[in-house]
Each structure stands twice: as C-alpha cells, then as structure tokens.
Amino acid sequence: MPIRVAQIGTGNVGVHALKALITNPEFELTGVWVSSDAKAGKDAADLAGVGTPTGVTATTDLQQVLDAKPDCVVYTALADNRLVEALEDFKRILAAGINVVGSSAVFLQYPWDVIPAEMLAPIEEAARQGGSSLFVNGIDPGFANDLLPLALAGTCQSIQQIRCMEIVDYATYDSAAVMFDVMGFGKPMDETPMLLQPGVLSLAWGSVVRQLAAGLGLELDSVEQSHVRVPAPEDFSISAGDIAKGTAAALRFEVRGMVDGEAAVVLEHVTRLRDDLCPEWPQPAQPGGSYRVEVTGEPSYALDLCLSSPNGDHNHAGLVATAMRVVNAIPAVVAAEPGIRTTLDLPLVTGRGLYARP
C-alpha cells in the first residue's frame, strides 16, 4: 500500500519533492500547501510540471492538508525568515500524528545543544503526543556533511579533524529572499544580514558540527564561528537580481567544533557570485561548485562530490538532491520511533525502486 504523503511548500526545493511524490508509485499524494493565492487552486501536476492531472489541488489552508490524514508531510517551506511560524507548523503537524521530513529549519538536523531547550522541548513533546517522527536533512546541511564524512571516518584508525566544505557559485540560485535577505548579497558591506547576526551561523550549521561530534563520540568544549565578506568590483547581475559595485558579492565562513583548543570538526562555506572573485580562496573540483570532505587522520581522505544534471546546472542539481534526500527517507521515517530522528538513527537510505532505464 502506498504511503500517503502531503507536500508543504512548492518553491525551489518543494517543486522537485512534489514531482517525486506524484511520479513514484510508492507514494500517494494527499494534499499540497502553498504560500500564495496565485498557486492556490492549481492541480499539483501543474505546479510540479507533470503532464497528467492528479486531482489534488493546492491550498493555503494547512488544516485542510492535515484533515486528509497523510502518513507524512514533506516540509520544504522556507523557514529562515519565518522561523516562529515554521516551528509552530512542526508542532501542529507532529501533534496531529503525522510524520515530517523536511529541508528546513536546518538546525533540526541535530538540534541538541544547538537551540535552547525551551525551543526544542515543545517540538519533542508534540512528537511524543502524536507518536510521530521528524527528520530534517538535505545536501548541506545534510548528506554532504553527515553521512559522507561519517562513512569515511568509519575506515580510520585515528582522526584529528573532519572538515566539510561547500564551494559553490550561487549566481544561478534563483531566490531573492535567500540571496539578499538571508545571505546579504547585494547589500552594503556595513549592513549585517540575517545569516551573519551574532550566533546565527552556529545556530544554522551548529547542527552539522554537533552531529559529527556525536558520531565520533566527542564532547565539544565550544562551537565557534567566523566569516569574511568581499565586495563586488563592479556592477553585475545574477539570477536573483542585481549586485551593485561595492556591495557584498562573496562570503566565506566557518563553524568550528572545538576540543582542547583544537578545531575537531569544521563546516566551511566558500560562496561566490562569480567564479573570478577571491581566486585565493579554495576552488571547487568542477566549474560552478562542489562539496568537499577532508579527513585528517590515519588514513587521511580528500573527497570531492560533484553534482550535475541533464536539466540544469550545479545549483539545480543541489536542489533536486536536497529534495530527494528527504523524500527517499520517508519510508524509514514513517517506520521510525517517535521523536526527532537524525542520520545517526535512520537505516541507510539506498534509493530503492528508483532505477530507470536510460
């Protein structure tokens, strides 16, 4: 019997998740929530770019989606700029006895010692009340900096440091809210964007270093963060809009899990809006961008993960990967014990049933 699933959000990530829910016979689509009246009333197939109508129409009424009693919802609605509302959504869905997989809020990848107890406890209580599970993941935070580095670590005799890197040109990432409001690109250099407010990097990616530490059995002394921004040398345009000369055009940051004064686990992002910016910074393994895992130990490893797609560039491929990391985990999350589940809890998600002839 197919697993009954609803889709929450049909943006850059959600549209790919929705397509999978429609086309994979393992799932039965029960509802679609959208944030805009312009999408409300449309058939899910139209929103996903799938030819055959599903008979499921989008709504802005979350309760209507929950009333259909899905086994699970895929939550890809943007949470960065509506965090309180997103957490209320999670509590409401979980308390209703509905499992959740999602790509946001990213700190829920591994929230312990990352967010305050008073923020976390109501979500855990809602999961207990509903007997439901929550799994938040993606490509980063997610697969590229939890499953991959921990798999490599499992072949080591000793480990001094694990460093996970995203080295990506974001010029084709078509989300003005993320690019300008959250990350601060195109903004004056003396204006601090949401992402770089005190403690936010450690909130967003602290889940990565905390989960890596847990996988290694490490007790971190602290989590530190640092960043560098570089202005645009001239006016230019990206998919999300215009970047004026002198405004933010490149960003490099680290979130470090410290043990005895040493960085034991590190999450690093190197983000450019043009590939000629900051040539002295780490370079990707392929044009456009890649993910890198460096394990310093015995033995040491350097692993480059290069994403591509016949339907778009590296950013498109990353959005598909983010969506499918959580969609493909649905059976495991539905079968899991109630509570917040992580990569450390779930069985290996193998892509079962996804083979398609060339």
Buried (B, 14 or more C-beta within 10 A) or exposed (E): EEBBBBBBBBBBBBBBBBBBBBEBEBBBBBBBBBBEEEBBEBBBBBBBEBEEEBEBBBBBEBEEBBEEEBBBBBBBBBBBEBBEEBBBBBBBBBBBBBBBBBBBBBBBBBBBBBBEEEBBEBBBEBBEBBEBBBBBBBBBBBBBBBBBBBEBBEEBEEBEBBBBBBBBBBBBBBBBBBBBBBBBBBBEBEEBBBBBEEEBBBBBBBBBBBBBBBBBEBEBEEBBBEEEBBBBEEEBEBBBEEBBEEBBBBBBBBBBBBBEEEBBBBBBBBBBBBBEBBEEBEBBBBEBBBBBBBBBBEEEBEBBBBBEBEEEBBBBBBBBBBBBBBBBBBBBBBEBEBBBBBBEBBEEBEEEEEEEEE
